[in-house]
Amino acid sequence: MGSFAAELLKLRKRPATWVMVAVSVVALALFGYVFTYIFVVGAPEDVAPAPEAAEIFREYLLPENFLINVLSNGFVGFGSALALVLGALAIGSEYGWETFRSALIQKPGRTALFTGKLLAVAAVLLVFTLAMLAAGALSSYVVALLEGASASWPPAGEILRAAGAGWLVLATFCSLGILLATLFRGTALAIGLGLVYLLVLENLFLGLAPQNEFVESIGQALPTRNALDLAASFGELPPGFAGPEEAAEPARAALVLGAYLAGFALLSLLLFRRRDLP
Amino acid sequence: MNDTLVVETRKLTKHYGRVPVVEGLDLTVRRGEVYGFLGPNGAGKTTTLRMLLGLIRPTSGSATVMGERPGDPSSLARVGALVESPAFYPYLSGRDNLRVMARYSGVPGSRVEAVLEQVELAERARDRYRKYSLGMKQRLGVAAALLKEPELLILDEPTNGLDPRGMAEMRSLIRRLGTGERTVLLSSHLLSEVEQICDRVGVIRRGRLVAEGTVAELRGGGGLLVRAEPLEQAAAVAARLEEVEGVQVEDGALRITAAPEAAAEINRKLVSAGLRVSELRPSGRTLEEVFLQLTGEGDAE
Protein backbone atom coordinates (compact mmCIF):
# COMPACT_ATOMS: atom_id res chain seq x y z
CA MET A 1 0.00 0.00 0.00
CA GLY A 2 2.88 2.36 0.83
CA SER A 3 4.51 1.67 -2.53
CA PHE A 4 1.24 2.28 -4.34
CA ALA A 5 0.81 5.62 -2.54
CA ALA A 6 4.41 6.59 -3.35
CA GLU A 7 4.04 5.66 -7.02
CA LEU A 8 0.74 7.50 -7.28
CA LEU A 9 2.28 10.65 -5.82
CA LYS A 10 5.13 10.46 -8.34
CA LEU A 11 2.87 9.89 -11.34
CA ARG A 12 0.40 12.55 -10.21
CA LYS A 13 3.13 15.16 -9.89
CA ARG A 14 4.97 14.19 -13.05
CA PRO A 15 4.26 16.63 -15.89
CA ALA A 16 4.83 13.91 -18.53
CA THR A 17 1.77 12.02 -17.25
CA TRP A 18 -0.56 14.93 -17.86
CA VAL A 19 1.12 15.86 -21.13
CA MET A 20 0.24 12.34 -22.34
CA VAL A 21 -3.37 12.69 -21.25
CA ALA A 22 -3.61 16.13 -22.88
CA VAL A 23 -2.02 14.89 -26.11
CA SER A 24 -4.41 11.95 -26.29
CA VAL A 25 -7.45 14.20 -25.72
CA VAL A 26 -6.35 16.82 -28.26
CA ALA A 27 -5.32 14.17 -30.82
CA LEU A 28 -8.68 12.44 -30.46
CA ALA A 29 -10.59 15.71 -30.90
CA LEU A 30 -8.49 16.71 -33.92
CA PHE A 31 -8.01 13.43 -35.78
CA GLY A 32 -11.19 11.72 -34.63
CA TYR A 33 -13.56 14.64 -35.12
CA VAL A 34 -12.33 18.06 -36.30
CA PHE A 35 -10.37 16.99 -39.40
CA THR A 36 -12.95 14.38 -40.38
CA TYR A 37 -15.76 16.90 -40.00
CA ILE A 38 -13.90 19.49 -42.11
CA PHE A 39 -13.24 16.77 -44.69
CA VAL A 40 -16.95 15.87 -44.77
CA VAL A 41 -18.50 19.33 -44.87
CA GLY A 42 -15.81 21.69 -46.08
CA ALA A 43 -13.59 19.86 -48.58
CA PRO A 44 -13.33 21.39 -52.07
CA GLU A 45 -15.43 19.60 -54.64
CA ASP A 46 -12.50 17.93 -56.42
CA VAL A 47 -11.36 16.14 -53.25
CA ALA A 48 -14.67 15.86 -51.39
CA PRO A 49 -15.90 12.32 -50.69
CA ALA A 50 -18.84 10.90 -52.56
CA PRO A 51 -22.16 11.72 -50.83
CA GLU A 52 -22.59 8.11 -49.60
CA ALA A 53 -19.08 8.03 -48.17
CA ALA A 54 -19.56 11.46 -46.59
CA GLU A 55 -22.72 10.19 -44.92
CA ILE A 56 -20.84 7.21 -43.46
CA PHE A 57 -18.11 9.49 -42.08
CA ARG A 58 -20.72 11.88 -40.68
CA GLU A 59 -22.52 9.09 -38.83
CA TYR A 60 -19.32 8.09 -37.02
CA LEU A 61 -19.06 11.62 -35.67
CA LEU A 62 -22.47 11.62 -34.00
CA PRO A 63 -23.08 10.75 -30.31
CA GLU A 64 -24.76 7.43 -31.06
CA ASN A 65 -21.48 6.15 -32.60
CA PHE A 66 -19.00 7.88 -30.32
CA LEU A 67 -17.95 4.68 -28.56
CA ILE A 68 -16.76 2.86 -31.69
CA ASN A 69 -15.17 6.06 -33.02
CA VAL A 70 -13.27 6.72 -29.80
CA LEU A 71 -12.22 3.09 -29.32
CA SER A 72 -10.91 2.67 -32.85
CA ASN A 73 -9.48 6.14 -33.56
CA GLY A 74 -8.55 7.03 -30.01
CA PHE A 75 -7.68 3.94 -27.99
CA VAL A 76 -6.37 1.64 -30.74
CA GLY A 77 -5.26 4.37 -33.15
CA PHE A 78 -2.84 6.42 -31.08
CA GLY A 79 -3.82 5.72 -27.46
CA SER A 80 -1.97 2.40 -27.71
CA ALA A 81 1.25 4.18 -28.74
CA LEU A 82 0.90 6.80 -26.01
CA ALA A 83 0.18 4.11 -23.41
CA LEU A 84 3.33 2.24 -24.52
CA VAL A 85 5.35 5.44 -24.07
CA LEU A 86 3.77 6.04 -20.64
CA GLY A 87 4.68 2.52 -19.52
CA ALA A 88 8.23 2.87 -20.81
CA LEU A 89 8.62 6.23 -19.07
CA ALA A 90 7.24 4.95 -15.76
CA ILE A 91 9.95 2.29 -15.55
CA GLY A 92 12.73 3.54 -17.81
CA SER A 93 13.07 6.92 -16.11
CA GLU A 94 13.74 5.20 -12.79
CA TYR A 95 16.73 3.45 -14.36
CA GLY A 96 17.90 6.71 -15.94
CA TRP A 97 17.64 8.67 -12.70
CA GLU A 98 18.90 5.66 -10.67
CA THR A 99 15.95 6.19 -8.36
CA PHE A 100 15.08 2.50 -8.07
CA ARG A 101 18.15 2.33 -5.82
CA SER A 102 16.92 5.14 -3.56
CA ALA A 103 13.44 3.62 -3.39
CA LEU A 104 14.54 0.06 -2.65
CA ILE A 105 16.89 1.18 0.11
CA GLN A 106 13.87 2.60 1.91
CA LYS A 107 12.50 -0.90 2.58
CA PRO A 108 9.57 -1.84 0.35
CA GLY A 109 11.07 -4.94 -1.28
CA ARG A 110 11.19 -5.49 -5.02
CA THR A 111 7.85 -7.24 -5.43
CA ALA A 112 5.92 -4.66 -3.39
CA LEU A 113 7.62 -1.76 -5.16
CA PHE A 114 6.97 -3.11 -8.65
CA THR A 115 3.41 -4.16 -7.85
CA GLY A 116 2.73 -0.72 -6.42
CA LYS A 117 4.05 0.82 -9.61
CA LEU A 118 1.88 -1.41 -11.81
CA LEU A 119 -1.22 -0.54 -9.78
CA ALA A 120 -0.46 3.19 -9.87
CA VAL A 121 0.03 3.10 -13.65
CA ALA A 122 -3.27 1.20 -13.92
CA ALA A 123 -4.98 3.97 -11.95
CA VAL A 124 -3.51 6.64 -14.22
CA LEU A 125 -4.72 4.68 -17.26
CA LEU A 126 -8.21 4.86 -15.82
CA VAL A 127 -7.95 8.66 -15.83
CA PHE A 128 -6.57 8.40 -19.38
CA THR A 129 -9.57 6.27 -20.38
CA LEU A 130 -12.19 8.55 -18.85
CA ALA A 131 -10.56 11.66 -20.35
CA MET A 132 -10.63 10.15 -23.84
CA LEU A 133 -14.23 9.01 -23.52
CA ALA A 134 -15.23 12.46 -22.22
CA ALA A 135 -13.36 14.16 -25.08
CA GLY A 136 -15.07 11.88 -27.60
CA ALA A 137 -18.50 12.50 -26.07
CA LEU A 138 -17.99 16.25 -26.03
CA SER A 139 -16.68 16.33 -29.60
CA SER A 140 -19.59 14.24 -30.89
CA TYR A 141 -22.03 16.47 -29.02
CA VAL A 142 -20.56 19.55 -30.74
CA VAL A 143 -20.89 17.82 -34.14
CA ALA A 144 -24.54 16.99 -33.34
CA LEU A 145 -25.15 20.66 -32.48
CA LEU A 146 -23.49 21.82 -35.71
CA GLU A 147 -25.48 19.30 -37.75
CA GLY A 148 -28.73 20.03 -35.94
CA ALA A 149 -28.99 16.29 -35.18
CA SER A 150 -30.44 14.86 -32.00
CA ALA A 151 -27.92 13.69 -29.36
CA SER A 152 -28.78 10.04 -29.02
CA TRP A 153 -26.31 8.46 -26.60
CA PRO A 154 -25.46 4.77 -26.18
CA PRO A 155 -26.87 3.12 -23.03
CA ALA A 156 -24.93 3.72 -19.80
CA GLY A 157 -24.04 0.02 -19.61
CA GLU A 158 -22.37 0.18 -23.01
CA ILE A 159 -20.41 3.28 -22.01
CA LEU A 160 -19.20 1.44 -18.92
CA ARG A 161 -18.25 -1.60 -21.02
CA ALA A 162 -16.41 0.68 -23.45
CA ALA A 163 -14.49 2.21 -20.55
CA GLY A 164 -13.43 -1.29 -19.51
CA ALA A 165 -12.46 -2.21 -23.07
CA GLY A 166 -10.56 1.05 -23.59
CA TRP A 167 -8.69 0.60 -20.33
CA LEU A 168 -7.78 -2.98 -21.28
CA VAL A 169 -6.41 -1.83 -24.65
CA LEU A 170 -4.31 0.90 -23.03
CA ALA A 171 -3.14 -1.38 -20.22
CA THR A 172 -2.00 -4.06 -22.68
CA PHE A 173 0.21 -1.68 -24.63
CA CYS A 174 1.36 0.11 -21.49
CA SER A 175 2.51 -3.23 -20.05
CA LEU A 176 4.46 -3.85 -23.26
CA GLY A 177 6.23 -0.51 -22.66
CA ILE A 178 6.92 -1.56 -19.07
CA LEU A 179 8.37 -4.88 -20.19
CA LEU A 180 10.64 -3.28 -22.78
CA ALA A 181 11.87 -0.63 -20.31
CA THR A 182 12.59 -3.32 -17.71
CA LEU A 183 14.36 -5.43 -20.29
CA PHE A 184 16.55 -2.60 -21.61
CA ARG A 185 16.79 -0.82 -18.24
CA GLY A 186 16.07 2.53 -19.84
CA THR A 187 13.61 4.62 -21.78
CA ALA A 188 15.02 5.42 -25.22
CA LEU A 189 15.47 1.92 -26.62
CA ALA A 190 12.20 0.75 -25.07
CA ILE A 191 10.18 3.53 -26.69
CA GLY A 192 12.03 3.28 -30.01
CA LEU A 193 11.67 -0.47 -30.41
CA GLY A 194 8.15 -0.45 -28.96
CA LEU A 195 6.90 2.10 -31.46
CA VAL A 196 8.62 0.37 -34.36
CA TYR A 197 6.93 -2.88 -33.34
CA LEU A 198 3.55 -1.25 -32.84
CA LEU A 199 3.43 1.10 -35.80
CA VAL A 200 5.41 -0.90 -38.35
CA LEU A 201 5.42 -4.62 -37.59
CA GLU A 202 1.86 -4.98 -36.31
CA ASN A 203 0.50 -2.85 -39.16
CA LEU A 204 2.52 -4.89 -41.61
CA PHE A 205 0.87 -8.05 -40.34
CA LEU A 206 -2.56 -6.41 -40.47
CA GLY A 207 -1.98 -5.11 -44.00
CA LEU A 208 -0.58 -8.35 -45.41
CA ALA A 209 -3.07 -10.60 -43.63
CA PRO A 210 -5.58 -10.82 -46.52
CA GLN A 211 -2.85 -12.02 -48.89
CA ASN A 212 -1.50 -14.92 -46.88
CA GLU A 213 -3.20 -17.34 -44.54
CA PHE A 214 -0.13 -17.83 -42.37
CA VAL A 215 0.42 -14.09 -41.93
CA GLU A 216 -3.27 -13.73 -41.17
CA SER A 217 -3.12 -16.39 -38.46
CA ILE A 218 -0.21 -14.59 -36.80
CA GLY A 219 -1.91 -11.22 -37.19
CA GLN A 220 -5.02 -12.53 -35.45
CA ALA A 221 -2.98 -13.33 -32.36
CA LEU A 222 -1.39 -9.89 -32.11
CA PRO A 223 -2.60 -7.26 -29.61
CA THR A 224 -3.72 -4.67 -32.18
CA ARG A 225 -5.96 -7.11 -34.07
CA ASN A 226 -7.57 -8.22 -30.81
CA ALA A 227 -7.98 -4.63 -29.69
CA LEU A 228 -9.80 -3.89 -32.95
CA ASP A 229 -11.92 -7.03 -32.56
CA LEU A 230 -12.89 -5.84 -29.08
CA ALA A 231 -13.72 -2.39 -30.44
CA ALA A 232 -15.84 -3.99 -33.17
CA SER A 233 -18.25 -5.21 -30.51
CA PHE A 234 -19.45 -1.59 -30.19
CA GLY A 235 -20.35 -1.20 -33.86
CA GLU A 236 -18.91 -1.48 -37.31
CA LEU A 237 -15.30 -0.32 -37.46
CA PRO A 238 -14.74 2.97 -39.32
CA PRO A 239 -13.18 2.92 -42.81
CA GLY A 240 -9.47 2.28 -42.55
CA PHE A 241 -9.75 0.02 -39.49
CA ALA A 242 -11.63 -2.85 -41.07
CA GLY A 243 -10.16 -6.30 -40.50
CA PRO A 244 -11.43 -9.71 -41.46
CA GLU A 245 -15.11 -9.96 -42.30
CA GLU A 246 -15.88 -11.65 -39.02
CA ALA A 247 -14.23 -10.17 -35.94
CA ALA A 248 -13.33 -12.45 -33.04
CA GLU A 249 -15.82 -12.73 -30.20
CA PRO A 250 -15.31 -9.78 -27.83
CA ALA A 251 -14.86 -12.14 -24.87
CA ARG A 252 -12.11 -13.99 -26.72
CA ALA A 253 -10.44 -10.74 -27.77
CA ALA A 254 -10.59 -9.46 -24.19
CA LEU A 255 -9.12 -12.71 -22.93
CA VAL A 256 -6.23 -12.51 -25.39
CA LEU A 257 -5.53 -8.89 -24.40
CA GLY A 258 -5.80 -9.85 -20.71
CA ALA A 259 -3.31 -12.67 -21.28
CA TYR A 260 -0.86 -10.26 -22.95
CA LEU A 261 -1.32 -7.78 -20.09
CA ALA A 262 -0.76 -10.41 -17.39
CA GLY A 263 2.13 -11.98 -19.30
CA PHE A 264 3.97 -8.71 -19.90
CA ALA A 265 3.44 -7.57 -16.29
CA LEU A 266 4.54 -10.89 -14.79
CA LEU A 267 7.60 -11.13 -17.01
CA SER A 268 8.58 -7.55 -16.08
CA LEU A 269 8.21 -8.34 -12.38
CA LEU A 270 10.31 -11.50 -12.66
CA LEU A 271 13.04 -9.60 -14.55
CA PHE A 272 13.01 -6.80 -11.99
CA ARG A 273 13.25 -9.25 -9.10
CA ARG A 274 16.07 -11.28 -10.55
CA ARG A 275 18.47 -8.74 -11.95
CA ASP A 276 21.04 -6.55 -10.21
CA LEU A 277 20.30 -2.86 -10.19
CA PRO A 278 22.96 -1.02 -12.18
CA MET B 1 29.94 0.65 21.43
CA ASN B 2 29.45 -3.05 22.19
CA ASP B 3 30.38 -6.33 20.56
CA THR B 4 27.02 -6.99 18.88
CA LEU B 5 27.62 -7.26 15.16
CA VAL B 6 25.27 -5.25 12.98
CA VAL B 7 27.09 -6.16 9.76
CA GLU B 8 28.91 -9.41 9.14
CA THR B 9 30.13 -10.82 5.86
CA ARG B 10 31.70 -14.19 5.25
CA LYS B 11 33.73 -14.81 2.13
CA LEU B 12 31.54 -12.29 0.34
CA THR B 13 32.38 -12.37 -3.36
CA LYS B 14 31.12 -10.57 -6.43
CA HIS B 15 32.29 -11.19 -9.98
CA TYR B 16 31.09 -9.34 -13.06
CA GLY B 17 31.64 -11.95 -15.72
CA ARG B 18 35.18 -13.10 -15.08
CA VAL B 19 36.21 -9.89 -13.35
CA PRO B 20 36.40 -10.21 -9.57
CA VAL B 21 35.28 -7.00 -7.86
CA VAL B 22 34.94 -8.26 -4.30
CA GLU B 23 36.83 -11.40 -3.30
CA GLY B 24 36.22 -13.41 -0.11
CA LEU B 25 35.50 -10.36 2.05
CA ASP B 26 35.13 -10.88 5.80
CA LEU B 27 33.88 -7.69 7.38
CA THR B 28 32.45 -6.98 10.82
CA VAL B 29 30.84 -3.79 12.05
CA ARG B 30 29.91 -3.53 15.73
CA ARG B 31 26.91 -1.74 17.17
CA GLY B 32 27.53 1.91 18.03
CA GLU B 33 30.80 2.40 16.19
CA VAL B 34 31.68 4.65 13.27
CA TYR B 35 33.39 2.23 10.93
CA GLY B 36 35.50 3.59 8.10
CA PHE B 37 35.57 1.48 4.96
CA LEU B 38 38.69 2.66 3.23
CA GLY B 39 40.10 1.87 -0.16
CA PRO B 40 41.25 3.44 -3.41
CA ASN B 41 38.77 4.10 -6.20
CA GLY B 42 37.64 0.84 -7.75
CA ALA B 43 38.67 -1.25 -4.74
CA GLY B 44 35.15 -2.69 -4.33
CA LYS B 45 33.75 -0.47 -1.58
CA THR B 46 30.55 0.55 -3.35
CA THR B 47 29.95 -2.95 -4.69
CA THR B 48 30.22 -4.27 -1.13
CA LEU B 49 27.75 -1.69 0.17
CA ARG B 50 25.33 -2.43 -2.67
CA MET B 51 25.45 -6.11 -1.73
CA LEU B 52 24.79 -5.23 1.92
CA LEU B 53 21.67 -3.34 0.82
CA GLY B 54 20.39 -6.11 -1.45
CA LEU B 55 20.74 -4.02 -4.61
CA ILE B 56 23.03 -6.60 -6.17
CA ARG B 57 23.46 -10.25 -5.36
CA PRO B 58 26.78 -11.76 -4.33
CA THR B 59 28.33 -14.37 -6.58
CA SER B 60 29.15 -16.38 -3.47
CA GLY B 61 29.58 -15.99 0.27
CA SER B 62 27.06 -14.58 2.70
CA ALA B 63 26.25 -11.47 4.66
CA THR B 64 23.91 -10.42 7.43
CA VAL B 65 22.75 -6.89 8.15
CA MET B 66 20.97 -6.32 11.45
CA GLY B 67 20.82 -10.11 11.71
CA GLU B 68 18.90 -10.55 8.45
CA ARG B 69 19.91 -11.27 4.89
CA PRO B 70 20.74 -8.14 2.86
CA GLY B 71 17.74 -6.44 1.25
CA ASP B 72 15.26 -8.08 3.60
CA PRO B 73 12.56 -5.48 4.38
CA SER B 74 12.85 -6.19 8.12
CA SER B 75 16.56 -5.31 8.07
CA LEU B 76 16.13 -2.37 5.69
CA ALA B 77 13.54 -0.96 8.10
CA ARG B 78 16.42 -0.33 10.52
CA VAL B 79 18.98 0.82 7.96
CA GLY B 80 19.41 4.20 6.30
CA ALA B 81 21.75 4.54 3.36
CA LEU B 82 23.22 6.90 0.84
CA VAL B 83 25.00 4.89 -1.83
CA GLU B 84 27.03 6.55 -4.58
CA SER B 85 25.61 9.88 -5.68
CA PRO B 86 22.18 10.85 -4.38
CA ALA B 87 19.38 9.88 -6.78
CA PHE B 88 15.97 11.54 -6.63
CA TYR B 89 13.13 12.60 -8.92
CA PRO B 90 14.22 15.82 -10.67
CA TYR B 91 10.68 17.13 -11.23
CA LEU B 92 9.73 16.85 -7.54
CA SER B 93 10.67 19.27 -4.78
CA GLY B 94 13.02 18.16 -2.02
CA ARG B 95 10.05 17.82 0.31
CA ASP B 96 8.00 15.77 -2.17
CA ASN B 97 10.97 13.50 -2.81
CA LEU B 98 11.14 12.80 0.91
CA ARG B 99 7.37 12.27 1.03
CA VAL B 100 7.75 9.62 -1.66
CA MET B 101 10.58 7.97 0.28
CA ALA B 102 8.56 8.13 3.51
CA ARG B 103 5.69 6.30 1.82
CA TYR B 104 8.05 3.58 0.61
CA SER B 105 9.46 3.11 4.07
CA GLY B 106 6.11 3.36 5.83
CA VAL B 107 7.14 6.15 8.21
CA PRO B 108 4.71 8.97 9.06
CA GLY B 109 4.84 12.11 6.91
CA SER B 110 5.82 14.17 9.96
CA ARG B 111 9.32 12.66 9.77
CA VAL B 112 9.87 14.56 6.53
CA GLU B 113 9.90 17.95 8.25
CA ALA B 114 12.05 16.61 11.08
CA VAL B 115 14.81 15.35 8.77
CA LEU B 116 14.66 18.47 6.61
CA GLU B 117 15.44 20.45 9.77
CA GLN B 118 18.13 17.99 10.77
CA VAL B 119 20.09 18.47 7.55
CA GLU B 120 19.28 22.19 7.43
CA LEU B 121 17.36 22.01 4.16
CA ALA B 122 13.93 23.18 5.33
CA GLU B 123 14.24 26.61 3.71
CA ARG B 124 14.86 25.14 0.26
CA ALA B 125 12.48 22.20 0.61
CA ARG B 126 10.00 23.64 -1.90
CA ASP B 127 12.58 23.95 -4.67
CA ARG B 128 12.73 21.28 -7.31
CA TYR B 129 15.49 18.74 -6.87
CA ARG B 130 16.97 19.56 -10.29
CA LYS B 131 17.75 23.06 -9.03
CA TYR B 132 19.73 21.85 -6.01
CA SER B 133 23.49 22.27 -5.74
CA LEU B 134 25.57 19.12 -5.23
CA GLY B 135 25.88 19.87 -1.53
CA MET B 136 22.11 20.20 -1.16
CA LYS B 137 21.61 16.96 -3.07
CA GLN B 138 23.99 15.19 -0.71
CA ARG B 139 22.14 16.59 2.29
CA LEU B 140 18.81 15.48 0.83
CA GLY B 141 20.35 12.03 0.44
CA VAL B 142 21.33 12.02 4.09
CA ALA B 143 17.83 13.25 5.01
CA ALA B 144 16.29 10.32 3.13
CA ALA B 145 18.68 7.97 4.94
CA LEU B 146 17.53 9.39 8.28
CA LEU B 147 13.79 9.09 7.63
CA LYS B 148 13.51 5.76 9.43
CA GLU B 149 15.64 6.89 12.40
CA PRO B 150 17.97 4.05 11.44
CA GLU B 151 20.11 2.06 13.83
CA LEU B 152 22.64 1.57 11.05
CA LEU B 153 23.60 4.37 8.69
CA ILE B 154 25.52 3.43 5.54
CA LEU B 155 27.16 6.36 3.77
CA ASP B 156 29.13 5.90 0.60
CA GLU B 157 31.59 8.73 -0.14
CA PRO B 158 29.22 11.34 1.34
CA THR B 159 31.66 14.22 0.78
CA ASN B 160 32.30 13.41 -2.87
CA GLY B 161 32.19 16.51 -5.02
CA LEU B 162 31.65 18.90 -2.11
CA ASP B 163 33.69 22.06 -1.66
CA PRO B 164 35.82 22.35 1.52
CA ARG B 165 33.03 24.05 3.46
CA GLY B 166 30.49 21.45 2.35
CA MET B 167 32.91 18.69 3.34
CA ALA B 168 33.39 20.19 6.80
CA GLU B 169 29.62 20.50 7.26
CA MET B 170 29.06 16.93 6.15
CA ARG B 171 31.78 15.62 8.49
CA SER B 172 30.24 17.52 11.36
CA LEU B 173 26.81 16.09 10.48
CA ILE B 174 28.20 12.55 10.36
CA ARG B 175 29.88 13.04 13.75
CA ARG B 176 26.55 14.18 15.23
CA LEU B 177 24.75 11.24 13.66
CA GLY B 178 27.31 8.78 14.96
CA THR B 179 26.75 9.62 18.60
CA GLY B 180 24.80 7.31 20.90
CA GLU B 181 23.74 3.84 19.83
CA ARG B 182 23.66 4.51 16.12
CA THR B 183 26.20 2.66 13.99
CA VAL B 184 27.72 4.36 10.97
CA LEU B 185 29.42 2.52 8.15
CA LEU B 186 31.28 5.16 6.17
CA SER B 187 32.96 4.37 2.89
CA SER B 188 35.61 6.78 1.74
CA HIS B 189 38.93 7.15 0.02
CA LEU B 190 39.65 10.41 1.87
CA LEU B 191 42.10 9.53 4.61
CA SER B 192 41.68 12.72 6.61
CA GLU B 193 37.94 12.17 6.66
CA VAL B 194 38.28 8.65 8.02
CA GLU B 195 40.98 9.65 10.50
CA GLN B 196 38.79 12.42 11.92
CA ILE B 197 35.51 10.55 12.14
CA CYS B 198 36.00 6.82 12.51
CA ASP B 199 36.44 4.57 15.55
CA ARG B 200 37.56 1.60 13.51
CA VAL B 201 38.78 1.20 9.97
CA GLY B 202 38.82 -1.57 7.39
CA VAL B 203 41.07 -1.22 4.36
CA ILE B 204 40.04 -2.92 1.15
CA ARG B 205 42.31 -3.53 -1.81
CA ARG B 206 41.20 -5.13 -5.06
CA GLY B 207 38.14 -6.55 -3.34
CA ARG B 208 39.99 -8.02 -0.36
CA LEU B 209 40.16 -6.73 3.20
CA VAL B 210 43.86 -6.15 3.86
CA ALA B 211 43.68 -4.58 7.35
CA GLU B 212 41.18 -3.84 10.07
CA GLY B 213 41.54 -2.06 13.40
CA THR B 214 41.44 1.32 15.11
CA VAL B 215 43.27 4.18 13.45
CA ALA B 216 45.91 4.03 16.23
CA GLU B 217 46.36 0.29 15.70
CA LEU B 218 46.83 0.74 11.99
CA ARG B 219 49.34 3.54 12.48
CA GLY B 220 51.42 1.34 14.75
CA GLY B 221 52.32 1.55 18.47
CA GLY B 222 53.60 4.59 20.34
CA GLY B 223 57.19 5.78 20.36
CA LEU B 224 59.30 8.73 19.41
CA LEU B 225 61.64 9.50 16.59
CA VAL B 226 64.59 11.66 17.64
CA ARG B 227 67.31 13.24 15.52
CA ALA B 228 70.18 14.41 17.70
CA GLU B 229 73.94 14.82 17.42
CA PRO B 230 76.24 13.25 18.16
CA LEU B 231 74.04 10.20 17.48
CA GLU B 232 75.99 7.58 19.47
CA GLN B 233 76.15 9.80 22.57
CA ALA B 234 72.46 10.61 22.22
CA ALA B 235 71.63 6.89 22.13
CA ALA B 236 73.63 6.28 25.30
CA VAL B 237 72.01 9.20 27.16
CA ALA B 238 68.52 8.22 26.04
CA ALA B 239 68.99 4.62 27.15
CA ARG B 240 69.70 5.80 30.70
CA LEU B 241 66.54 7.94 30.97
CA GLU B 242 63.81 6.59 33.23
CA GLU B 243 61.07 7.56 30.73
CA VAL B 244 62.66 5.43 28.00
CA GLU B 245 61.95 1.70 27.67
CA GLY B 246 64.16 1.06 24.67
CA VAL B 247 66.33 2.73 22.05
CA GLN B 248 67.15 1.73 18.50
CA VAL B 249 69.32 3.51 15.96
CA GLU B 250 67.66 3.54 12.57
CA ASP B 251 68.49 5.55 9.45
CA GLY B 252 70.53 8.15 11.32
CA ALA B 253 67.85 8.68 13.99
CA LEU B 254 66.84 7.22 17.34
CA ARG B 255 63.60 5.28 17.56
CA ILE B 256 62.72 5.50 21.23
CA THR B 257 60.11 3.36 22.95
CA ALA B 258 58.37 5.74 25.35
CA ALA B 259 55.00 7.28 26.08
CA PRO B 260 54.26 10.20 23.72
CA GLU B 261 53.50 12.49 26.68
CA ALA B 262 57.10 12.06 27.89
CA ALA B 263 58.42 13.75 24.75
CA ALA B 264 59.00 17.18 26.36
CA GLU B 265 60.87 15.72 29.33
CA ILE B 266 63.07 13.54 27.12
CA ASN B 267 63.85 16.53 24.93
CA ARG B 268 64.80 18.63 27.99
CA LYS B 269 67.13 15.92 29.33
CA LEU B 270 68.85 15.36 25.98
CA VAL B 271 69.47 19.08 25.56
CA SER B 272 70.70 19.32 29.18
CA ALA B 273 73.20 16.59 28.35
CA GLY B 274 74.69 18.89 25.70
CA LEU B 275 73.16 17.17 22.68
CA ARG B 276 71.83 19.07 19.65
CA VAL B 277 68.24 17.88 19.07
CA SER B 278 66.96 18.80 15.61
CA GLU B 279 63.74 16.72 15.49
CA LEU B 280 61.50 14.94 17.95
CA ARG B 281 58.09 13.56 16.97
CA PRO B 282 55.81 10.56 17.47
CA SER B 283 57.27 7.73 15.42
CA GLY B 284 54.01 6.05 14.34
CA ARG B 285 53.30 6.13 10.63
CA THR B 286 50.65 8.42 9.25
CA LEU B 287 47.43 6.83 8.05
CA GLU B 288 48.43 7.85 4.55
CA GLU B 289 51.69 5.90 4.83
CA VAL B 290 49.79 2.89 6.16
CA PHE B 291 47.20 3.20 3.39
CA LEU B 292 49.78 3.45 0.62
CA GLN B 293 51.66 0.48 2.02
CA LEU B 294 48.52 -1.63 2.40
CA THR B 295 47.04 -0.80 -0.95
CA GLY B 296 50.37 -0.85 -2.69
CA GLU B 297 49.31 1.97 -4.94
CA GLY B 298 50.01 5.62 -5.31
CA ASP B 299 46.51 6.52 -6.39
CA ALA B 300 45.20 7.46 -2.97
CA GLU B 301 44.32 11.07 -2.32
Interface residues (C-beta under 8 A of the other chain):
Chain A: G2 S3 A5 A6 L9 K10 K13 R14 P15 W97 E98 T99 R101 S102 A103 L104 I105 Q106 K107 P108 G109 A112 L113 D276 L277
Chain B: R50 L53 G54 L55 I56 R57 G71 P73 L76 A77 V79 G80 A81 V83 E84 S85 P86 A87 F88 Y89 P90 Y91 L92 D96 R99 V100 M101 R103 Y104 S105 G106 G141 A144 A145 L147 K148
